[in-house]
Amino acid sequence: MTMSYDKFGLKEVINASGKMTILGVSKVSESVLAAQRFGGEHFFEMSDLLIQTGAYLAELLKVEDAQIVSSASAGIAQSVAAVIGEGSLYHAYHPYTTRITKREILLPKGHNVDYGTPVEVMVNQGGGHVIEAGYANGCSPEQMEMMITENTAALLYIKSHHTVQKSMLTVTEAAAVAEKHHLPLIVDAAAEEDLFKYSQAGADLVIYSGAKALEGPSSGLVLGKASYIEWVRMQGKGIGRAMKIGKDTILGLTQAVEDRLKMGAETGESMKRRLTPFFEALNQIDGLTASVVQDGAGRDIYRASVKIEKGSAKAVIAALKAEDPAIYTREYQANNGIIEFDIRAVKEEEMAKIVSRLKEIL
């Protein structure tokens, strides 16, 4: 029997929520599938495969080295373990040893978010202990610096729409604080589109999701200074063993990065052009008002923002999910009566289905 939704009793999904883990994140291209197939049909010396693909990606991305991991979350945990262990084989085998007390990972309070799991959980998994700097409404370089102690192992910066955006120090400012105190800066840039910006801003380790902006298979990528990447790679003997990644995925992600650099991502202008007929059709529906808004973290991403004027936005969201195909949206502002539609992975005919379904619901 060929693959189908029916085979497993699954509903089709229209993904208007963006690159979300709960929906499988993103679609992959034919070239990525071909690379995965090559990986699946051949054998490799796995340690050499990781080293060589890392070196290949590092040259493309203009950094010293890179390591492919199983996810961005795994990248956080393994990066934290790396900077705590500092290349110690004993630490790799005993990641939570009491012999090492330098375990504080300094994080702006507004960055200690839940992105599907709390950032703090991944830091703890890597053997670190989160120390929050600043307050819920902002963190300055001075507030970051004043929390550094002799037990600080690294600074961590989360670049995400989930985090507090106002009154927040920049990556460049965080890098200056880290450099001043001879500490590494880890940047989690999981869903970010720019593969060069944060390394060039001074981050020592930068973590990306392979399946979000890169549209590769479920995976992660850690870029950075060669010594730190080597420490990350060592975690394969420790906590990284539970996060190992297959040969097919390694080659698939490598191809996805190469494709992204050649072809780029859809521009904001393109998104706005595709959104225009969609939000105009939405505005013909009684009980809602639609407009185009930019991503809250300032990325070149534009979405349709729909204000539900009659009834509950949460009820509309539930109704959109209830039928087949299930329509998933961005729910972050539902408490304010707003639903956002991310159309990066939505075809024109699927937009028509969304409009039709909203007419039925309202």
N, C-alpha and C positions, 0 to 999 in steps of 0.2 A: 504494500500500500504506500502511495506517495505521501509526502509530508503535507499536512493541511491542518487548519484549525479544528476541523471536525474529528480528526484522528484522536485528539486528546480531549475533545469536548470543551474547547476553548472559544472564547469570544474574540472576534477581530477587534483591534484597537486602532483608533485614530489618535495619534499622539500630538496634541496641541499644547502639551505642557513643556516641551523642550527636551534637552538631553538628560532624561531622568532615569536613574538606576531601576526604579520600580517597574519601568516599562521595557527594560533591556537596553536603555540608553540611546543607541543610534543604529542606523542601517549601515552596512558595509558595502563597499564597491566590488565589482567583479575582479579587479586587480588584487584587492586584499584577499578575497576568497581564493584566488589562484595561488597566492603566496601561502595561505593557510593549507591549501591542498598539498602543495609541494612539501611543506613541513610535515604534514600528516603521513605522506607516502615515503618519507626518507628517515634515516637515522643520522644522528650527530653526536659528537662529544659535547654534552650539554654545557659544561663549564666554558668550553671554547666558543660555543654558539653565543652564549651571553656576552662574553668578552668581545668577540668580533662584531656582533651587531651593535653593542654599546659603542665601540670605537667608530663604527660606520656612522651611527647617529650623531655622535659627538662632533665629527667632522662636518656633517650637514648643519648642525645647530650651533657651531662655533663655541663649543665648550670643551673642557679638558677630557671629560669622560661621561658616560651614561650607562644606566642599568635599567633594563626592562623588568618590571615586577608585576604581580598579579592584579593590582588595583592601586588607585591613588591612596586609599586607606592603608594598604600594605606599605606603600611608600612612606607614609607618615611614621608608622610603627617601626619600620626597618631603619629609617633615617634617624629617629630618636635613639634606637638601640645602637646605631653606628657611632653617634657622637658621644654617647655615654661610654661605650666600650673602647673607643679610640684604637681599634686594631688588636685588642687583646683576644687571643684565642680562648683563654680561660673564660672571659666574659661571654663569648659566643656560646660556649657550652653551659655557662651558668649566668644567664642574663639578669637574674634578679638577686645576684649575690650581694651580701651586706659588706663585702670588701670595698665596693665602690659606693661612695656617698655623694659624688658629684652628679646628681640626677635631676636637678631643677630645670624645667623647660619654661622659659619666660614667654608669656603670651598676653597680648592686649585683652583686657576683660571682654570687650565687645567682639572678640574673635573666638571666644570659647562657645561655639555654636553647635547645634545639632543639625547635621546635614543628611540625616538618615541614621547616624549614630553620633554621639557627641565626640568632638575633637579630643576631649579629655580621655575617652575610652582608648583611642588609638595611641595617645601618648603613654597611658598607663601600660598598654600592651607592650610597648617598646621599652618599658622599665623606667619611664620618666615620671616626674611629678610636676603637674601644672602649677605654676605661680602666675597669678593674674596681675597685670599692670594697668594702671588707669582705672577708668570707671565705665559704666554701661553706656555712657553718652560720649565717650572719646578717650583717646590716649595720646599724649605728647611724647616726643623723644625723651624729655626730662623725666616723665613719669615711668617710662620704660627703663631708663638707666638707673633710677633710684632703687629698683627692685633687684638689681644684680647683686649676687653674693658669691662667696667662694665656692658654693655648691651649684652655681649656674652652669649647666652643660651646653645650652644653646638658646637662641632666640627663635621663636616660631611666629610666622606671619601667615594669616589665612586670607587669601585674595578671593572673595566670593560675594555674591549678592546676598548671602545669608547674614553677613557680618554688619556691624555698625559702620556706616560710611562717613558720617560727619565727624569732624574734629579728631581725625585719626592720622597718626604719623604715616608717612609714605614708606614704601619698601626701601627707597634710597636712604631715608632717615634712619630706618631700622638697621640697615647695613652699616651706616656710619657708627651707630652705637655699638654694634657687634664688633666692628673692626677696632674701635677704640679700646675695647675690653678683651680683645683677642679671643672672641667667641664666634662659633659658626652661626650663620643665619639660615634657617630652613624656611622656604616659602612654599606653601601649599597653593598651587595655582590650578587646581584640578580641572575646572571648566573653561579656563582662559584660552583665548585664541592666539595670543602672541607667544611664540616659542623662544623668543630672544630677549624680551624686555627685562625679565626679572634677573636673569643671569648677568646681563649688562648693567643692571642697577646695583649689583654687588652681592646678591644672594650666593651662598656657598652650595646649597642644594635646592633645586626647584623640582616640584612634583606635579605631574600632569596626569589626568585620566586619559587612557588610551581610547576609550569609547565615547568620550564627550566631544570636545572640539575637534579631535583628530579623526573621529568616525572610524576607529579601528575596532578590533575585537575587545572584549572585556579584559582590561589590562591597565597597567600604570607605567609611567616613565619617570625616572629620577635623573636629573641632569646636574652636573656641577664639577667641583674641583676633584682632581684625580684621586687625591688621598682620601677624601670623604666618600667617593664612590666605591673605592676599594673596601672601605669599612662597611658600606652598605652591602656589597657583594658577599662579604664574610658572613652576613646574617643567614645565608643559606645553610650554614652549619648549626644555626641556632633557631631563633623564632621564625626566620624566613622559610624554614623547611615546611611549615604548615601553610605557607603562602606561595609555594612553588608554582611555576608557570610552564605550560607545555610548549613544545617546539613549534607547533602550528601557530600558536598565538604570538610567540616571539617574532616569527617571520611576518605574520599578518600585521602586527603593529609597526614593524620596520617599514613595510610597504606603505602603510597608512601615513606615516610621517613623510616619507618621500613624496607621496601623492599630494599631501597638503602643501608642501613647499613648492611644488610645481604648479598647482592649480589654485591654491588659496581657498578661503572660505567665502560663502555668500556675503556680499557687502550689505551694509545697512540700507543703502540706496535701493538695492535690488529688493530687499525685504519690504521697504515702504511701497515700492511699485506694486508688488504682489499683494500687499495688504489693502491697497486702495479700494478695489472692487469688493473685497471681503467686508471691510468695515462700512462701506456704503450700503451694502445689502443688509448688514446687521442693523443699521440705523433706520431701515424701513420696518423693523419689527416694533410693534407697540409694546412699551414696558421696559425698554432698555435704551441706553445711549452708548455709542461706541466711538473710540478715538484711538489714535496711534501714539504709543509711548515708547521711550527708550528704556533699555535695561537699567535697573536700579544701581548696578555697580559701574555704569558708564561704558560698558562694552558696546561695540557697534552692532547691536541687536535691537530690533524693533518689533513690538507686539501690538495686537489689538487689545485694548482695555475696555471692558464692557461693564457699565454701571447698571445693575439691576434695580429698576425703579418701582417695580410691582412685585412684591413677594421677597423671598429669601434667596440670596446668592448661594448659600449652602444647599438649599433644596434644589436649585437649578443644577448645581454641580453633581449632586447625587442622581438626578434624573438623567443627565447626560451620560453618566457611567452605566446606568441600569440596563440600557438596551444593547442590541448587537447590530452594528459595531458600537463598542463602548467608546465614548469620547472623553479623553482626559485633558484637563486644563491646568493652568497655574492657579493654585488656591490660596496663595499667601495673603491676599487682601480680601478674602471672602467675608471676614468679620466687618469689613467696611462696605460690603455690598458690591464688591468689584471682582470680576473674573477676567483673567488675562489669557489670551490665546497666542501661543508661540507657533508660528507657521513654517519654521525652518524645515520640518520633516513632513509638512502637510501639502498634499497635491490639490490642484484646483477643484477636482471633483469631490475631494474630501471636505474642502471648505463649503461647498454647496450642501453637503450632508449636514454640516454643523449648523448652517443657517436654517435648513429645513427642520432640524430637530429642535432648535430654539423656538421656532414658530409654533411647533406642536406643544412645547412645554409652557410657553407664555400665553 
